[in-house]
Amino acid sequence: MITEENVHTAVVYGIVHDEDEEKELVVGSLRTNKITLDPDEFIKEAFGQDSQGRFFGGGRSMAGGFEIPIGFLSGYYENSDYNRQKWEVFDKQIKQKLQRLVDPENGVLHTD
């Protein structure tokens, strides 16, 4: 994605679950070729820490990742409407956390 014209940063994420479908996480990755964007700092600022002080993500030069436990809302259900609604809530929350750090004038991220 970052090889596209006028795109310097991309974030992808999704909900993943273990084989038992008991534990779910929002797992994501950030890639950038913008030298002024520190993925480690950006992800830590966007998603913060858990109750034990561990960051939900971090990175290195030009790349970073994150894993956020879904907690008590974990579980895949046969009701696809429930799964769709759960995705919409988490998708909106992730976008809000990312976009609050974006400078609209410089377009740091494109989340559509």
N, C-alpha and C positions, 0 to 999 in steps of 0.2 A: 504494500500500500504506500509506503513512503517513497517509492520510486515514481509515483505519479507526479505530474507537474503541479506545483504549488502545494504539495503535501509534504510536510517535514516531520510530522508526528502522527502516530496511529496508536490507538488503544483498542484491544479486542478483549472480550470477556464473555463468560457464560457460567451457567450453573452446572456443576458436575457432582455426581454422587458415587459412593462406593458400591461394590457389587451387592451388598445387602440392602441398598437403598435406604440406609439409616442415617448416614452422615452426608451432608451436602455442603458445598463450598461455592462461593463465587470466586472463580479463578480467572486471572487476567494477565495481560502482558502489554507493556508500553515499549514502542520502538521509535527512535527519533534520529534524525541526522542534523538536528539543530544544536550547535555547540554551546549555546547559552542556556539550554534546558538540561538540568541535572535530574535524571529519572529517579534516583534515590531520594533526593530531597522532595521532588514533586509528589511521588507516591506516598511517602511518609506524611507529608503535609495534607494530602487529600484524604487519606483513610485513617490516619492516626494509629492508636495503640489499643490493645486489649486491656482487660482489667489487671493483668499482671505486668503491664508495661512493655509488652512485645509489639513491635510494629507489624501491621498486617501485610506489609510489603516493603520492597526496597529495590535497589538496582545497582547498576554500575554504569560506566560510560556508554551512552546511547541505548541502553536497554534496562528494563526493570520488570518485575512481576509482583503480583499480589494474590493472596488467598484470604478470603473473609468467610469464616464459618457462618452458616445460616442459623444454626442453633435450633431452638424449639420448633421452628417452622420447617425443619428438614423433613423430607419424605416425598417420594414420588407417588402420585395417586392416579388411579385409573381415570379419574375425572379430569379430562384434558382442560376443561374450563378453569379448574382450580390451578393447574400447573401454569397455564397462560397468565392468569391473574398474578400468581406469585412472581413470574418472570417480569411482568410489567412493573410491579412495585419495586423489585430489586434493580431493574434496568433504570428506572427513573431516579432512584436513590444514588446509584453509581454516577450517572450523568450529572446530577446536582453537585456531588462532591468534587467531580473533576472540573465542571464548568465554573465553580466559584473561584478557581485559581487561574482561570483563563483570562487573558487580556483580549477583549474583543477586537481591539484595534490591530493587534498583531496575529490573531487567530492561532493561538498555540495548539488547540486541538480541534478536530472535526469529529463529532460523536454520532453522526447520522449513519 
